[in-house]
Every structure is written in C-alpha cells, then in structure tokens.
Amino acid sequence: MNPADHKTKAHLSRRRFLQGAAASSVLWPTILRHHTAFAQGNEKPSNRIVMGCIGIGRQGGGHLGALVSRKDVQVVGLCDVDSKHLAEAKERVGKAGGPGVFSTGDFRELAARPDIDAVMVGTPDHWHVLASLACIRNGKDVYVEKPLTLTIAEGRILSDDVARYSRILQVGSQQRSSFQYRRACELVRNGRLGKIKTVRLGLPAGRAMNPIAPQPIPPELNYDMWLGQAPYEPYFADRVHYNFRWIFDYSGGQTTNFGAHDLDIVQWGLNHDDSGPVEVQGKGEFPVDGPYNTPLKVDVHAKYADGVEVFVGSGPSTVRFEGENGWIGVNRGGWQTEPANLKTSAIKPNEIHLYESRDHWDNFLDCVRTRQQPICTAEIGHRTATFCHLANIAMRLERKVQWNPQTEQIIGDDEAARLTARAMRAPWSL
C-alpha cells in the first residue's frame, strides 16, 4: 500500500470481538469491579493506572515483573502468542495480588477493551507498530520497546497517529533516563567541547547460523500469528523469540538493537531529535549462508547537514563525542571526559537543561497522569530508528544514501527508497 495512505482501519471484526468478550465473560465482572473502584474513590485514579501487556516473553516479561511490583499500576490484561508465556505471566500477576486477569493470544482483543488505560508492547520488532497503532486508535497510551519500528514508513504513520489521537507514547530507549547520558549530552549541547567534529560508537557483533531443516511447531505457539506481517517461512526454534533480531523480516540486527540505544544518544546530544543525518554510507559483514542475514559487523559513516560526522563500527557500546576542545565518552558503566575536569562542570541556570527523567517507567506513568510528553516520544523514537534503518540500507546496497530529513525521502536512488517500506502479508496492514 502507499505509505501515505494510512486511514484508520478496524483490525477486529465485530463478530471476533464479541466471541472474545463472551469467552472472557467470567473475568469481566472481577476486572470491571476493580476498575470501577478506582472511579469511585477507593483507589485514586491519579495513583493507579490500569494496564495491559502485549508480548510477555524475555523483555516484555521483565517489564511485567516491574509493573506488578508497583502500587500505582494494576495489570488486568495479558497477550502473547505463546500460551506458556501467558500461563507464567498469569501466575506472576496472581502472586502479586492482582484481580482476575484477562488473557488472549490476539493483541486486538486486548487493545479493544474499555477497562485498560495504558499498554506495554514488548513484542518482537516487526509487531511494535501494528500493536501500538491498535492501542493508540483505541484510546490507550503506550510504552513500546525499542527499536520503535521495522521500517521508516511505518514510523511516520505511528508518530502521526500518536499526535492525531492525543496519546502518550514512550519508547523504551531507557538510556535517556540515566544521569551520565543526560549530563554528557548537556555538556555537549552547552558547548563544553566547542564545535563537535565527530561522534564515534561501537555495536556488538551480530550472529550467524548454519542452514537448518524445518522443525515441528510447538503446540503452545501460534506461529502464523507470530509471523504476522512477515513472509511465511518454515518454523525452527531459533527463528522466534530472542533470535528474531538476526533476520531482516523481523528486525535489523545489532544496528537496530543496540543502535536504537546509542544512536538515540547521538541524536539527543547533537540536538537532532526531530531531524537526522543527510547522508549515510556503510559496508557490513553479512552471513554467507543460513537463515540469519543481518550484519555480523558494521562500518557506517554518516554526516549531518552541519558537518558533524558519525562513525559506527563493531566494538564496545560507548558513545564518544569529539570536539575541538576535548571529548566525552559515555556508556552504561559510566562516563569519562578529556579534559578530566569537564565531569565537574556545572550546568548553569541560564544554560540548556535537558529533559530530566530518573526512571523510564516513572516518567511514562507520570505522563499518562499529567498528559505531558515523555522523555522519548514517538517522534524521537521514529527519528532514531530511521537513522538505524538508513545504516542498514546503506550496508545492504554498499553505497552512499542521500537523505532529506525534512521530507523523509531518499534522494535519487529508487532502489534504496523501496527499502524504506515493506509489503505486509495479508491480512495485515497499517
């Protein structure tokens, strides 16, 4: 379909919704009594947010564990295409003292429920936008894992719809909520390094796999639903769950996995949250055989309109801003500066103070209550993911890609432009 043609579509037929509602009728009274208690004042709505969770495996399961331990959140809905994940998650919610919990293998049923305020989306990457759109269009706020998107085109649609429906969306690029990243970016933005010349960062190595024969689909997994918009391919265990990220049909390898974290900090530090590079070139080392096809190693060079150059290679995950007066290197373990006294340089009241969040989930939930924008919005996540996707496109084609951040178009290269969007397997569409 034309990416610009993204009119709202009903993803759940009336018949299917009514069937799902009937199947869960035993749970509705319990959940709605609990939800009504908030409205009646037994629990203040400002202090308790009713949530659903879509995708509760490895990463999503970690988020679920954090949510059920919070007193300001009540999890009442769970969704996963793996029934074992659902059973484990229901047990966790029950042990945390929650009410009866609705569970489903179809995210559209959870998104349509009127008793849910906000949703955590922890699915594989190729489901992030479709699941988030279903929630946004049903009046829910969304916390969605990074990278925000599978393609550039779907990111534009999601960001536009978040604004159109006046929803809150937080992308799970949690490094923005860490002190060292914020302070490093504040120092850069306030000119402590002078003019920034280059930024360098490393990405961990990707993964290869030898050819493998198809395997029986386990009875607990709805494999067709797991594939969703992606082309049909035979099942094997290391295609799904964590390892989806090594296949372009579902993700973008370490370029979108760790790149979505560190290129996000590059964009923040350079004040390009609503923009991006104007050219990207690169060469990757790719698997020569087997089902995995994302880069094993990366070598990317990008340039912004102001002349700042970004170099991405394979190596330790550290972002290093280099300017005419020194450098700042930051990672999850801490940060270093040259000269050393930069670390003690105070940000004065009249200088640039970046958005401060000390906890990514606290920030999201506070914004659900106040309707203020979170630290990592849909637009920010879309622009960061766009940088990641452009890097992969340049490596796959082994040539320079010219990008216009204002029109969000690749310039003068039809083959590269076609890689900014993908056809979806029926019946899925945006």
C-alpha positions as CSV (number, residue, x, y, z in Angstrom):
1,M,0.0,0.0,0.0
2,N,1.0,3.6,-0.3
3,P,2.7,4.6,3.0
4,A,0.9,8.0,2.8
5,D,-2.5,6.3,2.7
6,H,-2.9,5.3,6.3
7,K,-6.6,5.8,7.1
8,T,-7.7,4.2,10.3
9,K,-8.8,0.6,9.7
10,A,-10.7,-1.7,12.0
11,H,-8.4,-4.6,12.9
12,L,-11.0,-6.5,14.8
13,S,-14.3,-7.6,13.4
14,R,-17.4,-7.2,15.5
15,R,-18.0,-11.0,15.4
16,R,-14.5,-11.8,16.6
17,F,-14.6,-9.2,19.3
18,L,-18.0,-10.5,20.6
19,Q,-16.6,-14.0,20.6
20,G,-13.6,-12.9,22.6
21,A,-15.8,-11.0,25.0
22,A,-18.0,-14.0,25.5
23,A,-15.1,-16.2,26.2
24,S,-13.8,-13.9,28.9
25,S,-17.2,-13.1,30.5
26,V,-16.2,-14.8,33.7
27,L,-13.3,-12.3,34.2
28,W,-15.1,-9.2,33.2
29,P,-17.1,-8.7,36.5
30,T,-13.9,-9.0,38.6
31,I,-11.9,-6.7,36.4
32,L,-14.6,-4.1,36.0
33,R,-15.4,-4.1,39.7
34,H,-11.7,-3.4,40.4
35,H,-11.6,-0.7,37.7
36,T,-14.8,0.9,38.9
37,A,-13.3,1.0,42.4
38,F,-10.8,3.5,41.1
39,A,-13.5,5.7,39.7
40,Q,-15.5,5.6,43.0
41,G,-12.5,6.7,45.0
42,N,-11.4,3.5,46.8
43,E,-8.2,3.9,44.8
44,K,-7.4,7.3,43.4
45,P,-7.2,7.3,39.5
46,S,-4.2,9.6,39.7
47,N,-2.3,7.0,41.7
48,R,-3.3,3.8,40.0
49,I,-3.1,3.1,36.2
50,V,-4.8,0.0,34.7
51,M,-2.6,-1.7,32.2
52,G,-2.4,-4.5,29.7
53,C,0.8,-6.1,28.4
54,I,1.3,-7.3,24.8
55,G,4.3,-9.6,24.4
56,I,5.5,-11.0,27.7
57,G,8.5,-13.2,26.8
58,R,12.0,-12.2,27.6
59,Q,11.9,-8.3,27.5
60,G,8.2,-8.0,28.0
61,G,8.3,-10.4,30.9
62,G,10.9,-8.2,32.5
63,H,8.6,-5.2,32.2
64,L,5.7,-7.2,33.6
65,G,7.7,-8.1,36.6
66,A,8.5,-4.5,37.2
67,L,4.8,-3.5,36.7
68,V,3.2,-6.0,39.1
69,S,5.6,-4.8,41.8
70,R,4.3,-1.3,41.6
71,K,1.5,0.1,43.8
72,D,0.5,2.7,41.2
73,V,-0.2,0.1,38.5
74,Q,-2.8,-2.7,38.1
75,V,-2.2,-5.2,35.3
76,V,-5.5,-6.6,34.2
77,G,-4.8,-7.9,30.6
78,L,-2.1,-10.1,29.1
79,C,-1.4,-11.0,25.5
80,D,1.1,-13.4,23.9
81,V,1.1,-15.8,21.0
82,D,2.9,-18.4,23.3
83,S,0.5,-20.0,25.7
84,K,3.4,-20.9,28.1
85,H,4.3,-17.3,28.4
86,L,0.7,-16.5,29.1
87,A,0.4,-19.1,31.8
88,E,3.6,-18.0,33.5
89,A,2.5,-14.3,33.4
90,K,-0.9,-15.0,34.8
91,E,0.7,-16.8,37.7
92,R,3.0,-13.8,38.3
93,V,0.1,-11.4,38.3
94,G,-1.8,-13.7,40.6
95,K,1.0,-14.0,43.1
96,A,1.3,-10.2,43.2
97,G,-2.3,-10.0,44.4
98,G,-3.9,-8.7,41.2
99,P,-7.6,-9.3,40.3
100,G,-8.7,-11.8,37.7
101,V,-6.7,-11.2,34.6
102,F,-7.9,-11.3,31.0
103,S,-5.5,-13.2,28.7
104,T,-5.5,-13.6,24.9
105,G,-3.3,-14.6,22.0
106,D,-4.7,-11.7,19.9
107,F,-3.5,-8.2,20.7
108,R,-6.5,-6.7,19.0
109,E,-8.8,-8.1,21.7
110,L,-6.7,-6.5,24.5
111,A,-6.5,-3.2,22.6
112,A,-10.3,-3.0,22.3
113,R,-11.0,-3.4,26.0
114,P,-12.5,-0.4,27.7
115,D,-11.1,-1.2,31.1
116,I,-7.4,-0.5,30.2
117,D,-5.7,2.9,30.3
118,A,-2.3,2.0,29.0
119,V,-0.4,-0.9,27.4
120,M,3.1,-2.2,27.4
121,V,4.2,-3.5,24.0
122,G,7.2,-5.9,24.4
123,T,6.7,-8.0,21.2
124,P,9.4,-8.7,18.5
125,D,10.2,-5.6,16.5
126,H,8.0,-6.4,13.5
127,W,5.0,-6.2,15.8
128,H,5.8,-2.9,17.5
129,V,4.0,-0.5,15.2
130,L,0.9,-2.7,14.5
131,A,0.3,-3.4,18.2
132,S,0.9,0.2,19.2
133,L,-1.4,1.5,16.5
134,A,-4.2,-0.8,17.6
135,C,-3.8,0.5,21.2
136,I,-3.5,4.2,20.2
137,R,-6.5,4.0,18.0
138,N,-8.5,2.5,20.8
139,G,-7.6,5.4,23.2
140,K,-4.7,3.7,25.1
141,D,-1.3,5.2,26.0
142,V,1.6,3.0,25.1
143,Y,5.1,2.1,26.4
144,V,6.8,0.3,23.5
145,E,10.2,-1.4,23.3
146,K,12.9,-0.2,21.0
147,P,13.6,-0.1,18.2
148,L,10.3,1.6,17.6
149,T,9.9,0.4,14.0
150,L,10.7,-2.2,11.4
151,T,10.6,0.3,8.6
152,I,10.9,4.1,8.1
153,A,7.4,4.4,6.5
154,E,5.6,2.8,9.4
155,G,7.3,5.0,11.9
156,R,5.9,8.1,10.2
157,I,2.4,6.6,10.4
158,L,2.7,5.8,14.1
159,S,4.1,9.1,15.1
160,D,1.4,11.0,13.2
161,D,-1.3,8.8,14.8
162,V,0.0,9.4,18.3
163,A,-0.4,13.1,17.7
164,R,-3.8,12.7,15.9
165,Y,-5.3,10.7,18.8
166,S,-3.6,12.8,21.5
167,R,-2.0,9.8,23.2
168,I,1.2,9.3,25.2
169,L,3.8,7.0,23.8
170,Q,7.1,6.3,25.4
171,V,9.8,4.4,23.5
172,G,11.9,2.1,25.7
173,S,15.2,3.8,25.0
174,Q,15.9,4.0,28.7
175,Q,19.4,5.4,28.4
176,R,17.8,8.8,28.3
177,S,16.7,8.2,31.9
178,S,20.3,7.7,33.1
179,F,22.2,10.5,34.7
180,Q,25.5,10.0,32.8
181,Y,23.9,10.1,29.3
182,R,21.9,13.2,30.2
183,R,24.9,15.1,31.7
184,A,27.1,14.1,28.7
185,C,24.5,15.5,26.3
186,E,24.0,18.6,28.3
187,L,27.8,19.4,28.3
188,V,27.9,18.8,24.5
189,R,24.8,21.0,23.9
190,N,26.2,23.8,26.1
191,G,29.5,23.9,24.1
192,R,31.9,22.5,26.6
193,L,33.7,20.6,23.8
194,G,33.5,23.6,21.4
195,K,32.4,22.7,17.9
196,I,31.6,19.0,17.6
197,K,33.5,17.4,14.8
198,T,32.8,13.6,15.1
199,V,30.9,11.1,17.1
200,R,32.0,7.5,17.4
201,L,30.2,4.5,18.7
202,G,30.5,0.7,18.7
203,L,27.9,-2.0,18.2
204,P,28.3,-5.6,19.4
205,A,28.8,-8.4,16.9
206,G,25.8,-10.0,15.2
207,R,25.1,-13.7,14.9
208,A,25.2,-16.3,12.2
209,M,23.6,-19.7,12.0
210,N,24.2,-22.7,9.7
211,P,21.3,-23.8,7.4
212,I,18.7,-25.7,9.4
213,A,15.8,-28.0,8.5
214,P,12.2,-27.1,9.4
215,Q,11.1,-28.2,12.8
216,P,7.6,-29.0,14.2
217,I,5.8,-26.0,15.5
218,P,5.3,-26.4,19.3
219,P,1.7,-26.7,20.3
220,E,1.9,-23.7,22.6
221,L,2.9,-21.3,19.8
222,N,0.6,-19.7,17.3
223,Y,3.3,-19.4,14.7
224,D,1.2,-17.8,12.0
225,M,0.3,-15.0,14.4
226,W,3.9,-14.7,15.5
227,L,4.9,-14.2,11.8
228,G,2.1,-11.7,11.3
229,Q,3.0,-9.2,8.5
230,A,6.3,-11.1,7.7
231,P,6.5,-13.6,4.8
232,Y,5.8,-17.2,5.7
233,E,8.9,-19.2,6.4
234,P,9.2,-22.7,8.0
235,Y,9.5,-22.8,11.7
236,F,12.6,-23.6,13.7
237,A,13.1,-22.7,17.3
238,D,15.9,-20.2,16.8
239,R,13.8,-18.2,14.4
240,V,11.5,-16.9,17.1
241,H,11.6,-15.2,20.5
242,Y,15.0,-13.6,21.1
243,N,16.7,-14.7,17.9
244,F,14.2,-13.0,15.6
245,R,16.5,-10.0,15.7
246,W,19.0,-11.7,13.3
247,I,16.6,-11.8,10.4
248,F,15.6,-8.7,8.4
249,D,12.0,-9.9,8.1
250,Y,11.5,-9.2,11.8
251,S,14.3,-6.8,12.8
252,G,17.6,-5.2,11.8
253,G,20.3,-7.0,13.8
254,Q,22.6,-5.0,16.2
255,T,22.1,-1.9,14.0
256,T,18.6,-1.6,15.4
257,N,19.1,-3.5,18.6
258,F,22.0,-1.6,20.3
259,G,21.9,1.2,17.6
260,A,18.5,2.2,18.8
261,H,20.0,3.0,22.2
262,D,23.3,4.6,21.2
263,L,22.2,6.5,18.1
264,D,19.4,7.8,20.2
265,I,22.0,9.4,22.5
266,V,23.9,10.8,19.4
267,Q,20.7,12.4,18.2
268,W,20.0,13.8,21.7
269,G,23.5,15.2,22.1
270,L,23.5,16.8,18.7
271,N,20.0,18.3,19.0
272,H,18.7,16.3,16.1
273,D,15.7,14.7,17.8
274,D,13.4,15.9,15.1
275,S,15.8,15.5,12.2
276,G,18.6,13.2,11.2
277,P,21.7,12.7,9.0
278,V,21.7,13.9,5.4
279,E,23.9,11.1,4.1
280,V,24.8,7.6,5.3
281,Q,27.2,5.1,3.7
282,G,28.5,1.8,5.0
283,K,29.7,-1.7,4.5
284,G,28.7,-4.7,6.6
285,E,30.0,-8.2,7.0
286,F,27.0,-10.5,6.4
287,P,26.4,-14.2,7.0
288,V,27.1,-16.1,3.8
289,D,24.6,-18.9,4.4
290,G,21.9,-19.9,6.8
291,P,18.7,-18.2,7.9
292,Y,20.3,-15.2,9.7
293,N,21.0,-12.3,7.3
294,T,21.6,-9.1,9.4
295,P,25.2,-7.8,9.7
296,L,27.8,-9.6,11.8
297,K,30.0,-6.5,11.8
298,V,29.2,-2.9,10.8
299,D,31.2,0.0,9.3
300,V,29.0,3.1,8.9
301,H,29.8,6.7,8.2
302,A,27.0,9.3,8.4
303,K,27.0,13.1,8.1
304,Y,24.6,15.8,9.3
305,A,23.9,19.0,7.4
306,D,26.0,21.0,9.9
307,G,29.1,18.9,9.0
308,V,29.2,16.6,12.1
309,E,30.3,13.1,11.1
310,V,29.2,9.9,12.9
311,F,31.3,6.7,12.7
312,V,29.7,3.4,13.7
313,G,31.9,0.3,14.0
314,S,31.8,-3.0,15.7
315,G,33.1,-2.8,19.2
316,P,32.2,-1.8,22.8
317,S,29.0,0.0,23.3
318,T,30.2,3.6,24.0
319,V,29.2,6.9,22.5
320,R,32.1,9.3,22.2
321,F,31.5,13.0,21.3
322,E,34.7,14.6,19.9
323,G,35.0,18.4,19.7
324,E,37.7,21.0,19.2
325,N,38.2,21.3,23.0
326,G,38.2,17.6,24.0
327,W,35.9,14.6,24.2
328,I,33.2,12.9,26.3
329,G,32.7,9.1,26.2
330,V,29.6,7.6,27.9
331,N,28.3,4.1,28.3
332,R,26.1,2.2,30.8
333,G,29.1,1.7,33.1
334,G,29.8,5.4,33.5
335,W,31.4,8.3,31.6
336,Q,34.8,9.8,31.0
337,T,36.0,13.2,29.7
338,E,39.0,14.9,28.4
339,P,39.9,17.2,30.0
340,A,39.0,15.4,33.2
341,N,37.6,18.5,34.9
342,L,34.7,18.5,32.4
343,K,32.9,16.0,34.6
344,T,32.6,18.6,37.4
345,S,31.5,21.4,35.1
346,A,28.1,22.6,36.4
347,I,25.2,23.4,34.1
348,K,24.3,27.0,35.0
349,P,20.7,28.1,35.4
350,N,20.7,30.1,32.2
351,E,22.2,27.2,30.1
352,I,20.4,24.4,28.3
353,H,18.9,21.9,30.7
354,L,17.7,18.7,29.0
355,Y,14.6,16.8,30.0
356,E,15.3,15.0,33.2
357,S,14.0,11.6,33.9
358,R,15.4,9.4,36.6
359,D,13.3,6.3,35.8
360,H,11.9,5.5,32.4
361,W,8.7,3.8,33.7
362,D,8.1,6.5,36.3
363,N,8.4,9.1,33.5
364,F,5.9,7.3,31.3
365,L,3.3,6.8,34.1
366,D,3.7,10.4,35.3
367,C,3.0,11.5,31.7
368,V,-0.1,9.3,31.5
369,R,-1.5,11.2,34.5
370,T,-0.4,14.7,33.6
371,R,-0.6,14.4,29.7
372,Q,2.8,15.9,29.4
373,Q,5.1,14.4,26.8
374,P,7.6,11.7,27.9
375,I,11.4,11.8,27.5
376,C,11.4,9.5,24.4
377,T,8.3,10.3,22.3
378,A,7.1,8.5,19.2
379,E,8.7,11.2,17.0
380,I,12.1,10.8,18.8
381,G,11.9,7.0,18.5
382,H,11.0,7.3,14.8
383,R,13.9,9.6,14.0
384,T,16.4,7.4,15.9
385,A,15.0,4.2,14.2
386,T,15.2,6.0,10.8
387,F,19.0,6.5,11.3
388,C,19.3,2.8,12.1
389,H,17.3,1.8,9.1
390,L,19.3,4.1,6.8
391,A,22.5,2.5,8.1
392,N,21.2,-1.0,7.2
393,I,20.0,0.2,3.8
394,A,23.5,1.7,3.0
395,M,25.2,-1.5,4.1
396,R,22.9,-3.8,2.1
397,L,23.4,-1.8,-1.0
398,E,27.1,-0.9,-0.3
399,R,26.7,2.7,-1.4
400,K,26.0,6.1,0.0
401,V,22.4,7.0,0.6
402,Q,21.3,10.7,0.5
403,W,18.5,11.5,2.9
404,N,16.3,14.5,3.3
405,P,15.2,14.7,7.0
406,Q,12.5,17.3,6.2
407,T,10.6,15.3,3.5
408,E,11.8,12.0,4.9
409,Q,12.8,10.8,1.4
410,I,15.8,9.1,0.0
411,I,17.1,11.3,-2.8
412,G,17.9,10.0,-6.3
413,D,18.0,6.2,-5.6
414,D,14.8,4.4,-6.3
415,E,16.2,1.0,-5.1
416,A,17.2,2.4,-1.8
417,A,13.9,4.3,-1.4
418,R,12.0,1.0,-1.9
419,L,13.7,-0.4,1.3
420,T,12.1,2.3,3.5
421,A,8.8,0.4,3.4
422,R,7.8,-3.3,3.0
423,A,4.7,-5.1,1.8
424,M,2.7,-6.8,4.6
425,R,1.4,-10.4,4.4
426,A,-2.4,-10.5,4.3
427,P,-4.5,-9.7,6.2
428,W,-2.2,-7.2,7.9
429,S,-2.0,-3.6,7.0
430,L,-1.3,-0.2,8.7
